Amino acid sequence: TNYKVESDERGLNVALFNDNLGFLIGYRGETLYALQIILSAVASKDVDQKIRVILDIEGYKQKRQKTLEDLAEKVARTVIRTRKSVTLEPMQPYERKIIHSKLQDNPKVETTSIGEEPHRKVVISLKNK
């Protein structure tokens, strides 16, 4: 397994590369996010300030971002066409932010988040005119 560790103002960025690490990503990134929390806890042990570890495996986050941006645009077109709101499945906060950001400048639709973690969802609806 190849890896790369970089540090920036957000924390430690850890990237793992190998052809068969999908099991570390898990369904919709659940395992990856859990590992990220564990790594942050381990890195922050015995130090004064919390160290944030941002983990990516096989470029998953970039691929997922593209998938979510495409989904946001597709659902926005559906909402405009049908004039009915669409509620997406529950997502990680990081993923909801991608949907909100992608559609924030859309003049016809708006996004809101509903529900409680870990079942929080994005709703895409027509803007009131």
Backbone as XML, in Angstrom:
<?xml version="1.0"?>
<chain id="A" units="angstrom">
  <residue number="1" name="THR">
    <atom name="N" x="0.843" y="-1.183" z="0.000"/>
    <atom name="CA" x="0.000" y="0.000" z="0.000"/>
    <atom name="C" x="0.884" y="1.241" z="0.000"/>
  </residue>
  <residue number="2" name="ASN">
    <atom name="N" x="0.618" y="2.159" z="-0.905"/>
    <atom name="CA" x="1.314" y="3.443" z="-0.940"/>
    <atom name="C" x="0.521" y="4.447" z="-0.127"/>
  </residue>
  <residue number="3" name="TYR">
    <atom name="N" x="1.209" y="5.397" z="0.469"/>
    <atom name="CA" x="0.517" y="6.419" z="1.233"/>
    <atom name="C" x="1.244" y="7.743" z="1.097"/>
  </residue>
  <residue number="4" name="LYS">
    <atom name="N" x="0.513" y="8.810" z="1.390"/>
    <atom name="CA" x="1.075" y="10.153" z="1.369"/>
    <atom name="C" x="0.489" y="10.899" z="2.554"/>
  </residue>
  <residue number="5" name="VAL">
    <atom name="N" x="1.344" y="11.565" z="3.331"/>
    <atom name="CA" x="0.903" y="12.352" z="4.474"/>
    <atom name="C" x="1.399" y="13.773" z="4.281"/>
  </residue>
  <residue number="6" name="GLU">
    <atom name="N" x="0.480" y="14.716" z="4.328"/>
    <atom name="CA" x="0.821" y="16.132" z="4.213"/>
    <atom name="C" x="0.169" y="16.884" z="5.354"/>
  </residue>
  <residue number="7" name="SER">
    <atom name="N" x="0.749" y="18.005" z="5.708"/>
    <atom name="CA" x="0.205" y="18.833" z="6.767"/>
    <atom name="C" x="-0.141" y="20.196" z="6.203"/>
  </residue>
  <residue number="8" name="ASP">
    <atom name="N" x="-1.296" y="20.732" z="6.612"/>
    <atom name="CA" x="-1.655" y="22.100" z="6.254"/>
    <atom name="C" x="-2.430" y="22.721" z="7.408"/>
  </residue>
  <residue number="9" name="GLU">
    <atom name="N" x="-3.008" y="23.901" z="7.175"/>
    <atom name="CA" x="-3.695" y="24.599" z="8.270"/>
    <atom name="C" x="-4.931" y="23.845" z="8.761"/>
  </residue>
  <residue number="10" name="ARG">
    <atom name="N" x="-5.478" y="22.939" z="7.963"/>
    <atom name="CA" x="-6.650" y="22.174" z="8.385"/>
    <atom name="C" x="-6.287" y="20.953" z="9.217"/>
  </residue>
  <residue number="11" name="GLY">
    <atom name="N" x="-5.054" y="20.482" z="9.086"/>
    <atom name="CA" x="-4.641" y="19.307" z="9.845"/>
    <atom name="C" x="-3.741" y="18.414" z="9.016"/>
  </residue>
  <residue number="12" name="LEU">
    <atom name="N" x="-3.783" y="17.119" z="9.301"/>
    <atom name="CA" x="-2.999" y="16.140" z="8.561"/>
    <atom name="C" x="-3.850" y="15.535" z="7.461"/>
  </residue>
  <residue number="13" name="ASN">
    <atom name="N" x="-3.330" y="15.516" z="6.258"/>
    <atom name="CA" x="-4.007" y="14.869" z="5.140"/>
    <atom name="C" x="-3.306" y="13.546" z="4.872"/>
  </residue>
  <residue number="14" name="VAL">
    <atom name="N" x="-4.054" y="12.450" z="4.994"/>
    <atom name="CA" x="-3.506" y="11.117" z="4.788"/>
    <atom name="C" x="-4.223" y="10.496" z="3.593"/>
  </residue>
  <residue number="15" name="ALA">
    <atom name="N" x="-3.445" y="10.074" z="2.605"/>
    <atom name="CA" x="-4.020" y="9.429" z="1.420"/>
    <atom name="C" x="-3.410" y="8.042" z="1.271"/>
  </residue>
  <residue number="16" name="LEU">
    <atom name="N" x="-4.259" y="7.037" z="1.109"/>
    <atom name="CA" x="-3.818" y="5.659" z="0.888"/>
    <atom name="C" x="-4.168" y="5.250" z="-0.538"/>
  </residue>
  <residue number="17" name="PHE">
    <atom name="N" x="-3.230" y="4.554" z="-1.187"/>
    <atom name="CA" x="-3.453" y="4.114" z="-2.566"/>
    <atom name="C" x="-3.128" y="2.638" z="-2.697"/>
  </residue>
  <residue number="18" name="ASN">
    <atom name="N" x="-4.050" y="1.896" z="-3.246"/>
    <atom name="CA" x="-3.869" y="0.489" z="-3.576"/>
    <atom name="C" x="-5.121" y="0.080" z="-4.339"/>
  </residue>
  <residue number="19" name="ASP">
    <atom name="N" x="-5.047" y="-0.978" z="-5.100"/>
    <atom name="CA" x="-6.196" y="-1.368" z="-5.912"/>
    <atom name="C" x="-7.293" y="-2.075" z="-5.141"/>
  </residue>
  <residue number="20" name="ASN">
    <atom name="N" x="-6.999" y="-2.574" z="-3.953"/>
    <atom name="CA" x="-8.021" y="-3.363" z="-3.252"/>
    <atom name="C" x="-8.235" y="-2.882" z="-1.825"/>
  </residue>
  <residue number="21" name="LEU">
    <atom name="N" x="-8.457" y="-1.586" z="-1.668"/>
    <atom name="CA" x="-8.725" y="-1.022" z="-0.348"/>
    <atom name="C" x="-10.188" y="-0.618" z="-0.179"/>
  </residue>
  <residue number="22" name="GLY">
    <atom name="N" x="-11.028" y="-1.052" z="-1.099"/>
    <atom name="CA" x="-12.441" y="-0.702" z="-1.028"/>
    <atom name="C" x="-13.087" y="-1.053" z="0.304"/>
  </residue>
  <residue number="23" name="PHE">
    <atom name="N" x="-12.632" y="-2.137" z="0.926"/>
    <atom name="CA" x="-13.196" y="-2.546" z="2.223"/>
    <atom name="C" x="-12.933" y="-1.492" z="3.302"/>
  </residue>
  <residue number="24" name="LEU">
    <atom name="N" x="-11.888" y="-0.675" z="3.123"/>
    <atom name="CA" x="-11.611" y="0.398" z="4.085"/>
    <atom name="C" x="-12.487" y="1.635" z="3.829"/>
  </residue>
  <residue number="25" name="ILE">
    <atom name="N" x="-13.124" y="1.682" z="2.672"/>
    <atom name="CA" x="-14.023" y="2.799" z="2.352"/>
    <atom name="C" x="-15.406" y="2.507" z="2.917"/>
  </residue>
  <residue number="26" name="GLY">
    <atom name="N" x="-15.893" y="1.296" z="2.692"/>
    <atom name="CA" x="-17.205" y="0.909" z="3.201"/>
    <atom name="C" x="-18.331" y="1.518" z="2.390"/>
  </residue>
  <residue number="27" name="TYR">
    <atom name="N" x="-19.561" y="1.218" z="2.803"/>
    <atom name="CA" x="-20.747" y="1.708" z="2.102"/>
    <atom name="C" x="-20.824" y="3.226" z="2.228"/>
  </residue>
  <residue number="28" name="ARG">
    <atom name="N" x="-20.826" y="3.906" z="1.088"/>
    <atom name="CA" x="-20.892" y="5.369" z="1.043"/>
    <atom name="C" x="-19.870" y="6.049" z="1.943"/>
  </residue>
  <residue number="29" name="GLY">
    <atom name="N" x="-18.717" y="5.410" z="2.134"/>
    <atom name="CA" x="-17.642" y="6.032" z="2.889"/>
    <atom name="C" x="-17.747" y="5.916" z="4.398"/>
  </residue>
  <residue number="30" name="GLU">
    <atom name="N" x="-18.704" y="5.120" z="4.893"/>
    <atom name="CA" x="-18.907" y="5.036" z="6.349"/>
    <atom name="C" x="-17.659" y="4.552" z="7.083"/>
  </residue>
  <residue number="31" name="THR">
    <atom name="N" x="-17.001" y="3.523" z="6.564"/>
    <atom name="CA" x="-15.800" y="3.004" z="7.217"/>
    <atom name="C" x="-14.676" y="4.030" z="7.153"/>
  </residue>
  <residue number="32" name="LEU">
    <atom name="N" x="-14.529" y="4.679" z="6.003"/>
    <atom name="CA" x="-13.510" y="5.716" z="5.838"/>
    <atom name="C" x="-13.690" y="6.823" z="6.876"/>
  </residue>
  <residue number="33" name="TYR">
    <atom name="N" x="-14.912" y="7.307" z="7.049"/>
    <atom name="CA" x="-15.169" y="8.382" z="8.017"/>
    <atom name="C" x="-14.925" y="7.921" z="9.453"/>
  </residue>
  <residue number="34" name="ALA">
    <atom name="N" x="-15.260" y="6.667" z="9.756"/>
    <atom name="CA" x="-14.999" y="6.130" z="11.094"/>
    <atom name="C" x="-13.487" y="6.048" z="11.341"/>
  </residue>
  <residue number="35" name="LEU">
    <atom name="N" x="-12.729" y="5.583" z="10.345"/>
    <atom name="CA" x="-11.273" y="5.518" z="10.469"/>
    <atom name="C" x="-10.679" y="6.915" z="10.645"/>
  </residue>
  <residue number="36" name="GLN">
    <atom name="N" x="-11.252" y="7.885" z="9.950"/>
    <atom name="CA" x="-10.787" y="9.272" z="10.065"/>
    <atom name="C" x="-10.951" y="9.779" z="11.504"/>
  </residue>
  <residue number="37" name="ILE">
    <atom name="N" x="-12.080" y="9.460" z="12.137"/>
    <atom name="CA" x="-12.333" y="9.862" z="13.523"/>
    <atom name="C" x="-11.328" y="9.182" z="14.459"/>
  </residue>
  <residue number="38" name="ILE">
    <atom name="N" x="-11.086" y="7.889" z="14.232"/>
    <atom name="CA" x="-10.133" y="7.151" z="15.064"/>
    <atom name="C" x="-8.727" y="7.728" z="14.906"/>
  </residue>
  <residue number="39" name="LEU">
    <atom name="N" x="-8.313" y="7.984" z="13.670"/>
    <atom name="CA" x="-6.983" y="8.549" z="13.434"/>
    <atom name="C" x="-6.838" y="9.916" z="14.098"/>
  </residue>
  <residue number="40" name="SER">
    <atom name="N" x="-7.881" y="10.735" z="14.036"/>
    <atom name="CA" x="-7.838" y="12.050" z="14.687"/>
    <atom name="C" x="-7.678" y="11.899" z="16.202"/>
  </residue>
  <residue number="41" name="ALA">
    <atom name="N" x="-8.392" y="10.935" z="16.783"/>
    <atom name="CA" x="-8.299" y="10.705" z="18.230"/>
    <atom name="C" x="-6.897" y="10.242" z="18.618"/>
  </residue>
  <residue number="42" name="VAL">
    <atom name="N" x="-6.324" y="9.332" z="17.832"/>
    <atom name="CA" x="-4.986" y="8.824" z="18.116"/>
    <atom name="C" x="-3.950" y="9.948" z="17.971"/>
  </residue>
  <residue number="43" name="ALA">
    <atom name="N" x="-4.054" y="10.736" z="16.901"/>
    <atom name="CA" x="-3.102" y="11.826" z="16.663"/>
    <atom name="C" x="-3.192" y="12.900" z="17.744"/>
  </residue>
  <residue number="44" name="SER">
    <atom name="N" x="-4.374" y="13.079" z="18.328"/>
    <atom name="CA" x="-4.587" y="14.128" z="19.330"/>
    <atom name="C" x="-4.254" y="13.678" z="20.749"/>
  </residue>
  <residue number="45" name="LYS">
    <atom name="N" x="-3.977" y="12.390" z="20.919"/>
    <atom name="CA" x="-3.690" y="11.852" z="22.254"/>
    <atom name="C" x="-2.376" y="12.450" z="22.774"/>
  </residue>
  <residue number="46" name="ASP">
    <atom name="N" x="-2.404" y="12.883" z="24.005"/>
    <atom name="CA" x="-1.222" y="13.426" z="24.680"/>
    <atom name="C" x="-0.676" y="14.718" z="24.070"/>
  </residue>
  <residue number="47" name="VAL">
    <atom name="N" x="-1.505" y="15.455" z="23.336"/>
    <atom name="CA" x="-1.094" y="16.785" z="22.862"/>
    <atom name="C" x="-2.127" y="17.809" z="23.318"/>
  </residue>
  <residue number="48" name="ASP">
    <atom name="N" x="-1.724" y="19.062" z="23.392"/>
    <atom name="CA" x="-2.605" y="20.101" z="23.933"/>
    <atom name="C" x="-3.785" y="20.431" z="23.041"/>
  </residue>
  <residue number="49" name="GLN">
    <atom name="N" x="-3.558" y="20.433" z="21.725"/>
    <atom name="CA" x="-4.673" y="20.814" z="20.858"/>
    <atom name="C" x="-5.035" y="19.666" z="19.929"/>
  </residue>
  <residue number="50" name="LYS">
    <atom name="N" x="-6.309" y="19.627" z="19.560"/>
    <atom name="CA" x="-6.811" y="18.543" z="18.729"/>
    <atom name="C" x="-6.166" y="18.595" z="17.346"/>
  </residue>
  <residue number="51" name="ILE">
    <atom name="N" x="-5.756" y="17.452" z="16.852"/>
    <atom name="CA" x="-5.197" y="17.349" z="15.509"/>
    <atom name="C" x="-6.241" y="16.706" z="14.616"/>
  </residue>
  <residue number="52" name="ARG">
    <atom name="N" x="-6.588" y="17.392" z="13.553"/>
    <atom name="CA" x="-7.597" y="16.870" z="12.633"/>
    <atom name="C" x="-6.908" y="16.057" z="11.545"/>
  </residue>
  <residue number="53" name="VAL">
    <atom name="N" x="-7.326" y="14.812" z="11.378"/>
    <atom name="CA" x="-6.787" y="13.963" z="10.327"/>
    <atom name="C" x="-7.853" y="13.820" z="9.244"/>
  </residue>
  <residue number="54" name="ILE">
    <atom name="N" x="-7.473" y="14.142" z="8.021"/>
    <atom name="CA" x="-8.377" y="14.008" z="6.883"/>
    <atom name="C" x="-7.871" y="12.835" z="6.052"/>
  </residue>
  <residue number="55" name="LEU">
    <atom name="N" x="-8.651" y="11.774" z="6.009"/>
    <atom name="CA" x="-8.254" y="10.529" z="5.348"/>
    <atom name="C" x="-8.952" y="10.403" z="3.999"/>
  </residue>
  <residue number="56" name="ASP">
    <atom name="N" x="-8.193" y="9.986" z="2.999"/>
    <atom name="CA" x="-8.788" y="9.637" z="1.708"/>
    <atom name="C" x="-8.169" y="8.322" z="1.249"/>
  </residue>
  <residue number="57" name="ILE">
    <atom name="N" x="-8.980" y="7.497" z="0.644"/>
    <atom name="CA" x="-8.535" y="6.181" z="0.193"/>
    <atom name="C" x="-8.884" y="6.030" z="-1.279"/>
  </residue>
  <residue number="58" name="GLU">
    <atom name="N" x="-7.843" y="5.757" z="-2.087"/>
    <atom name="CA" x="-8.023" y="5.541" z="-3.532"/>
    <atom name="C" x="-8.746" y="6.701" z="-4.206"/>
  </residue>
  <residue number="59" name="GLY">
    <atom name="N" x="-8.579" y="7.924" z="-3.722"/>
    <atom name="CA" x="-9.229" y="9.084" z="-4.335"/>
    <atom name="C" x="-10.738" y="9.088" z="-4.190"/>
  </residue>
  <residue number="60" name="TYR">
    <atom name="N" x="-11.246" y="8.359" z="-3.186"/>
    <atom name="CA" x="-12.690" y="8.206" z="-2.997"/>
    <atom name="C" x="-13.409" y="9.546" z="-2.888"/>
  </residue>
  <residue number="61" name="LYS">
    <atom name="N" x="-12.866" y="10.464" z="-2.094"/>
    <atom name="CA" x="-13.592" y="11.711" z="-1.827"/>
    <atom name="C" x="-13.794" y="12.545" z="-3.083"/>
  </residue>
  <residue number="62" name="GLN">
    <atom name="N" x="-12.786" y="12.588" z="-3.953"/>
    <atom name="CA" x="-12.932" y="13.345" z="-5.200"/>
    <atom name="C" x="-13.976" y="12.693" z="-6.115"/>
  </residue>
  <residue number="63" name="LYS">
    <atom name="N" x="-13.947" y="11.366" z="-6.204"/>
    <atom name="CA" x="-14.943" y="10.648" z="-7.018"/>
    <atom name="C" x="-16.342" y="10.866" z="-6.449"/>
  </residue>
  <residue number="64" name="ARG">
    <atom name="N" x="-16.466" y="10.794" z="-5.123"/>
    <atom name="CA" x="-17.764" y="10.982" z="-4.464"/>
    <atom name="C" x="-18.267" y="12.402" z="-4.677"/>
  </residue>
  <residue number="65" name="GLN">
    <atom name="N" x="-17.360" y="13.386" z="-4.619"/>
    <atom name="CA" x="-17.763" y="14.774" z="-4.843"/>
    <atom name="C" x="-18.366" y="14.933" z="-6.241"/>
  </residue>
  <residue number="66" name="LYS">
    <atom name="N" x="-17.712" y="14.358" z="-7.250"/>
    <atom name="CA" x="-18.226" y="14.440" z="-8.621"/>
    <atom name="C" x="-19.597" y="13.777" z="-8.712"/>
  </residue>
  <residue number="67" name="THR">
    <atom name="N" x="-19.746" y="12.613" z="-8.099"/>
    <atom name="CA" x="-21.033" y="11.900" z="-8.101"/>
    <atom name="C" x="-22.122" y="12.756" z="-7.460"/>
  </residue>
  <residue number="68" name="LEU">
    <atom name="N" x="-21.820" y="13.384" z="-6.320"/>
    <atom name="CA" x="-22.813" y="14.197" z="-5.616"/>
    <atom name="C" x="-23.150" y="15.469" z="-6.380"/>
  </residue>
  <residue number="69" name="GLU">
    <atom name="N" x="-22.162" y="16.084" z="-7.018"/>
    <atom name="CA" x="-22.433" y="17.281" z="-7.825"/>
    <atom name="C" x="-23.334" y="16.931" z="-9.004"/>
  </residue>
  <residue number="70" name="ASP">
    <atom name="N" x="-23.061" y="15.797" z="-9.657"/>
    <atom name="CA" x="-23.905" y="15.346" z="-10.766"/>
    <atom name="C" x="-25.326" y="15.057" z="-10.277"/>
  </residue>
  <residue number="71" name="LEU">
    <atom name="N" x="-25.439" y="14.410" z="-9.110"/>
    <atom name="CA" x="-26.746" y="14.117" z="-8.518"/>
    <atom name="C" x="-27.505" y="15.414" z="-8.233"/>
  </residue>
  <residue number="72" name="ALA">
    <atom name="N" x="-26.821" y="16.402" z="-7.654"/>
    <atom name="CA" x="-27.464" y="17.679" z="-7.320"/>
    <atom name="C" x="-28.052" y="18.323" z="-8.568"/>
  </residue>
  <residue number="73" name="GLU">
    <atom name="N" x="-27.292" y="18.350" z="-9.650"/>
    <atom name="CA" x="-27.779" y="18.965" z="-10.889"/>
    <atom name="C" x="-28.951" y="18.184" z="-11.479"/>
  </residue>
  <residue number="74" name="LYS">
    <atom name="N" x="-28.866" y="16.867" z="-11.450"/>
    <atom name="CA" x="-29.940" y="16.022" z="-11.988"/>
    <atom name="C" x="-31.230" y="16.219" z="-11.196"/>
  </residue>
  <residue number="75" name="VAL">
    <atom name="N" x="-31.119" y="16.198" z="-9.863"/>
    <atom name="CA" x="-32.303" y="16.365" z="-9.017"/>
    <atom name="C" x="-32.872" y="17.776" z="-9.172"/>
  </residue>
  <residue number="76" name="ALA">
    <atom name="N" x="-32.013" y="18.780" z="-9.290"/>
    <atom name="CA" x="-32.494" y="20.154" z="-9.489"/>
    <atom name="C" x="-33.330" y="20.244" z="-10.770"/>
  </residue>
  <residue number="77" name="ARG">
    <atom name="N" x="-32.857" y="19.596" z="-11.832"/>
    <atom name="CA" x="-33.630" y="19.596" z="-13.095"/>
    <atom name="C" x="-34.980" y="18.921" z="-12.899"/>
  </residue>
  <residue number="78" name="THR">
    <atom name="N" x="-35.006" y="17.823" z="-12.134"/>
    <atom name="CA" x="-36.259" y="17.112" z="-11.853"/>
    <atom name="C" x="-37.214" y="17.996" z="-11.051"/>
  </residue>
  <residue number="79" name="VAL">
    <atom name="N" x="-36.696" y="18.684" z="-10.033"/>
    <atom name="CA" x="-37.518" y="19.568" z="-9.199"/>
    <atom name="C" x="-38.117" y="20.694" z="-10.047"/>
  </residue>
  <residue number="80" name="ILE">
    <atom name="N" x="-37.314" y="21.271" z="-10.929"/>
    <atom name="CA" x="-37.805" y="22.344" z="-11.803"/>
    <atom name="C" x="-38.891" y="21.810" z="-12.743"/>
  </residue>
  <residue number="81" name="ARG">
    <atom name="N" x="-38.650" y="20.616" z="-13.297"/>
    <atom name="CA" x="-39.596" y="20.037" z="-14.251"/>
    <atom name="C" x="-40.909" y="19.626" z="-13.577"/>
  </residue>
  <residue number="82" name="THR">
    <atom name="N" x="-40.823" y="18.967" z="-12.417"/>
    <atom name="CA" x="-42.029" y="18.424" z="-11.778"/>
    <atom name="C" x="-42.665" y="19.402" z="-10.789"/>
  </residue>
  <residue number="83" name="ARG">
    <atom name="N" x="-41.907" y="20.447" z="-10.394"/>
    <atom name="CA" x="-42.349" y="21.432" z="-9.411"/>
    <atom name="C" x="-42.604" y="20.796" z="-8.031"/>
  </residue>
  <residue number="84" name="LYS">
    <atom name="N" x="-41.937" y="19.667" z="-7.771"/>
    <atom name="CA" x="-42.063" y="18.973" z="-6.483"/>
    <atom name="C" x="-40.690" y="18.869" z="-5.829"/>
  </residue>
  <residue number="85" name="SER">
    <atom name="N" x="-40.656" y="19.052" z="-4.512"/>
    <atom name="CA" x="-39.410" y="18.926" z="-3.754"/>
    <atom name="C" x="-38.925" y="17.476" z="-3.744"/>
  </residue>
  <residue number="86" name="VAL">
    <atom name="N" x="-37.619" y="17.313" z="-3.641"/>
    <atom name="CA" x="-37.022" y="15.983" z="-3.542"/>
    <atom name="C" x="-36.142" y="15.953" z="-2.297"/>
  </residue>
  <residue number="87" name="THR">
    <atom name="N" x="-36.318" y="14.909" z="-1.479"/>
    <atom name="CA" x="-35.487" y="14.706" z="-0.292"/>
    <atom name="C" x="-34.481" y="13.608" z="-0.600"/>
  </residue>
  <residue number="88" name="LEU">
    <atom name="N" x="-33.203" y="13.929" z="-0.444"/>
    <atom name="CA" x="-32.153" y="12.951" z="-0.708"/>
    <atom name="C" x="-31.964" y="12.042" z="0.501"/>
  </residue>
  <residue number="89" name="GLU">
    <atom name="N" x="-31.227" y="10.973" z="0.315"/>
    <atom name="CA" x="-30.957" y="10.045" z="1.409"/>
    <atom name="C" x="-30.041" y="10.718" z="2.439"/>
  </residue>
  <residue number="90" name="PRO">
    <atom name="N" x="-30.005" y="10.186" z="3.669"/>
    <atom name="CA" x="-29.110" y="10.765" z="4.688"/>
    <atom name="C" x="-27.650" y="10.771" z="4.222"/>
  </residue>
  <residue number="91" name="MET">
    <atom name="N" x="-26.934" y="11.837" z="4.577"/>
    <atom name="CA" x="-25.541" y="11.988" z="4.160"/>
    <atom name="C" x="-24.694" y="12.539" z="5.287"/>
  </residue>
  <residue number="92" name="GLN">
    <atom name="N" x="-23.392" y="12.329" z="5.147"/>
    <atom name="CA" x="-22.407" y="12.932" z="6.043"/>
    <atom name="C" x="-22.475" y="14.456" z="5.877"/>
  </residue>
  <residue number="93" name="PRO">
    <atom name="N" x="-22.130" y="15.231" z="6.914"/>
    <atom name="CA" x="-22.124" y="16.697" z="6.789"/>
    <atom name="C" x="-21.292" y="17.186" z="5.597"/>
  </residue>
  <residue number="94" name="TYR">
    <atom name="N" x="-20.123" y="16.571" z="5.412"/>
    <atom name="CA" x="-19.236" y="16.928" z="4.297"/>
    <atom name="C" x="-19.938" y="16.749" z="2.954"/>
  </residue>
  <residue number="95" name="GLU">
    <atom name="N" x="-20.753" y="15.696" z="2.835"/>
    <atom name="CA" x="-21.451" y="15.421" z="1.582"/>
    <atom name="C" x="-22.627" y="16.365" z="1.382"/>
  </residue>
  <residue number="96" name="ARG">
    <atom name="N" x="-23.349" y="16.689" z="2.458"/>
    <atom name="CA" x="-24.456" y="17.649" z="2.334"/>
    <atom name="C" x="-23.925" y="19.004" z="1.866"/>
  </residue>
  <residue number="97" name="LYS">
    <atom name="N" x="-22.772" y="19.370" z="2.371"/>
    <atom name="CA" x="-22.162" y="20.654" z="1.998"/>
    <atom name="C" x="-21.885" y="20.712" z="0.497"/>
  </residue>
  <residue number="98" name="ILE">
    <atom name="N" x="-21.479" y="19.589" z="-0.086"/>
    <atom name="CA" x="-21.232" y="19.531" z="-1.532"/>
    <atom name="C" x="-22.520" y="19.837" z="-2.295"/>
  </residue>
  <residue number="99" name="ILE">
    <atom name="N" x="-23.648" y="19.248" z="-1.865"/>
    <atom name="CA" x="-24.940" y="19.481" z="-2.522"/>
    <atom name="C" x="-25.335" y="20.953" z="-2.384"/>
  </residue>
  <residue number="100" name="HIS">
    <atom name="N" x="-25.268" y="21.484" z="-1.154"/>
    <atom name="CA" x="-25.623" y="22.887" z="-0.915"/>
    <atom name="C" x="-24.758" y="23.810" z="-1.783"/>
  </residue>
  <residue number="101" name="SER">
    <atom name="N" x="-23.459" y="23.578" z="-1.803"/>
    <atom name="CA" x="-22.530" y="24.436" z="-2.554"/>
    <atom name="C" x="-22.809" y="24.378" z="-4.053"/>
  </residue>
  <residue number="102" name="LYS">
    <atom name="N" x="-23.078" y="23.190" z="-4.559"/>
    <atom name="CA" x="-23.302" y="23.028" z="-6.000"/>
    <atom name="C" x="-24.535" y="23.804" z="-6.462"/>
  </residue>
  <residue number="103" name="LEU">
    <atom name="N" x="-25.558" y="23.882" z="-5.605"/>
    <atom name="CA" x="-26.821" y="24.503" z="-6.027"/>
    <atom name="C" x="-27.030" y="25.903" z="-5.459"/>
  </residue>
  <residue number="104" name="GLN">
    <atom name="N" x="-26.079" y="26.435" z="-4.700"/>
    <atom name="CA" x="-26.302" y="27.726" z="-4.034"/>
    <atom name="C" x="-26.550" y="28.876" z="-5.012"/>
  </residue>
  <residue number="105" name="ASP">
    <atom name="N" x="-25.993" y="28.808" z="-6.213"/>
    <atom name="CA" x="-26.182" y="29.886" z="-7.185"/>
    <atom name="C" x="-27.287" y="29.590" z="-8.201"/>
  </residue>
  <residue number="106" name="ASN">
    <atom name="N" x="-27.979" y="28.476" z="-8.013"/>
    <atom name="CA" x="-29.065" y="28.129" z="-8.932"/>
    <atom name="C" x="-30.246" y="29.064" z="-8.661"/>
  </residue>
  <residue number="107" name="PRO">
    <atom name="N" x="-30.705" y="29.798" z="-9.670"/>
    <atom name="CA" x="-31.768" y="30.771" z="-9.443"/>
    <atom name="C" x="-33.164" y="30.159" z="-9.221"/>
  </residue>
  <residue number="108" name="LYS">
    <atom name="N" x="-33.325" y="28.877" z="-9.531"/>
    <atom name="CA" x="-34.657" y="28.270" z="-9.475"/>
    <atom name="C" x="-34.890" y="27.352" z="-8.287"/>
  </residue>
  <residue number="109" name="VAL">
    <atom name="N" x="-33.822" y="26.802" z="-7.699"/>
    <atom name="CA" x="-34.007" y="25.865" z="-6.588"/>
    <atom name="C" x="-33.218" y="26.320" z="-5.365"/>
  </residue>
  <residue number="110" name="GLU">
    <atom name="N" x="-33.646" y="25.810" z="-4.203"/>
    <atom name="CA" x="-32.926" y="26.062" z="-2.954"/>
    <atom name="C" x="-32.755" y="24.742" z="-2.223"/>
  </residue>
  <residue number="111" name="THR">
    <atom name="N" x="-31.791" y="24.714" z="-1.312"/>
    <atom name="CA" x="-31.532" y="23.500" z="-0.543"/>
    <atom name="C" x="-31.633" y="23.811" z="0.942"/>
  </residue>
  <residue number="112" name="THR">
    <atom name="N" x="-32.156" y="22.841" z="1.681"/>
    <atom name="CA" x="-32.194" y="22.929" z="3.140"/>
    <atom name="C" x="-31.849" y="21.545" z="3.685"/>
  </residue>
  <residue number="113" name="SER">
    <atom name="N" x="-31.388" y="21.501" z="4.927"/>
    <atom name="CA" x="-31.136" y="20.221" z="5.584"/>
    <atom name="C" x="-32.200" y="20.006" z="6.642"/>
  </residue>
  <residue number="114" name="ILE">
    <atom name="N" x="-32.663" y="18.760" z="6.747"/>
    <atom name="CA" x="-33.673" y="18.416" z="7.748"/>
    <atom name="C" x="-33.225" y="17.174" z="8.508"/>
  </residue>
  <residue number="115" name="GLY">
    <atom name="N" x="-33.793" y="16.981" z="9.693"/>
    <atom name="CA" x="-33.530" y="15.773" z="10.470"/>
    <atom name="C" x="-32.362" y="15.939" z="11.412"/>
  </residue>
  <residue number="116" name="GLU">
    <atom name="N" x="-32.120" y="14.894" z="12.171"/>
    <atom name="CA" x="-31.040" y="14.877" z="13.155"/>
    <atom name="C" x="-29.942" y="13.925" z="12.685"/>
  </residue>
  <residue number="117" name="GLU">
    <atom name="N" x="-28.700" y="14.251" z="13.058"/>
    <atom name="CA" x="-27.587" y="13.341" z="12.750"/>
    <atom name="C" x="-27.861" y="12.002" z="13.432"/>
  </residue>
  <residue number="118" name="PRO">
    <atom name="N" x="-27.526" y="10.885" z="12.850"/>
    <atom name="CA" x="-26.850" y="10.710" z="11.573"/>
    <atom name="C" x="-27.816" y="10.558" z="10.391"/>
  </residue>
  <residue number="119" name="HIS">
    <atom name="N" x="-29.066" y="10.969" z="10.583"/>
    <atom name="CA" x="-30.079" y="10.781" z="9.533"/>
    <atom name="C" x="-30.431" y="12.092" z="8.844"/>
  </residue>
  <residue number="120" name="ARG">
    <atom name="N" x="-29.558" y="13.079" z="8.929"/>
    <atom name="CA" x="-29.821" y="14.388" z="8.343"/>
    <atom name="C" x="-29.772" y="14.299" z="6.815"/>
  </residue>
  <residue number="121" name="LYS">
    <atom name="N" x="-30.742" y="14.960" z="6.157"/>
    <atom name="CA" x="-30.910" y="14.859" z="4.707"/>
    <atom name="C" x="-30.998" y="16.246" z="4.088"/>
  </residue>
  <residue number="122" name="VAL">
    <atom name="N" x="-30.721" y="16.317" z="2.794"/>
    <atom name="CA" x="-30.880" y="17.549" z="2.043"/>
    <atom name="C" x="-32.207" y="17.488" z="1.288"/>
  </residue>
  <residue number="123" name="VAL">
    <atom name="N" x="-32.945" y="18.604" z="1.334"/>
    <atom name="CA" x="-34.164" y="18.755" z="0.550"/>
    <atom name="C" x="-33.887" y="19.797" z="-0.523"/>
  </residue>
  <residue number="124" name="ILE">
    <atom name="N" x="-34.188" y="19.443" z="-1.764"/>
    <atom name="CA" x="-34.056" y="20.377" z="-2.886"/>
    <atom name="C" x="-35.462" y="20.754" z="-3.306"/>
  </residue>
  <residue number="125" name="SER">
    <atom name="N" x="-35.755" y="22.064" z="-3.305"/>
    <atom name="CA" x="-37.097" y="22.526" z="-3.630"/>
    <atom name="C" x="-37.053" y="23.769" z="-4.498"/>
  </residue>
  <residue number="126" name="LEU">
    <atom name="N" x="-38.206" y="24.097" z="-5.094"/>
    <atom name="CA" x="-38.308" y="25.314" z="-5.909"/>
    <atom name="C" x="-38.209" y="26.534" z="-5.004"/>
  </residue>
  <residue number="127" name="LYS">
    <atom name="N" x="-37.539" y="27.559" z="-5.509"/>
    <atom name="CA" x="-37.490" y="28.824" z="-4.772"/>
    <atom name="C" x="-38.848" y="29.490" z="-4.894"/>
  </residue>
  <residue number="128" name="ASN">
    <atom name="N" x="-39.309" y="30.105" z="-3.802"/>
    <atom name="CA" x="-40.572" y="30.848" z="-3.861"/>
    <atom name="C" x="-40.342" y="32.151" z="-4.617"/>
  </residue>
  <residue number="129" name="LYS">
    <atom name="N" x="-41.196" y="32.410" z="-5.555"/>
    <atom name="CA" x="-41.060" y="33.638" z="-6.353"/>
    <atom name="C" x="-42.029" y="34.673" z="-5.843"/>
  </residue>
</chain>
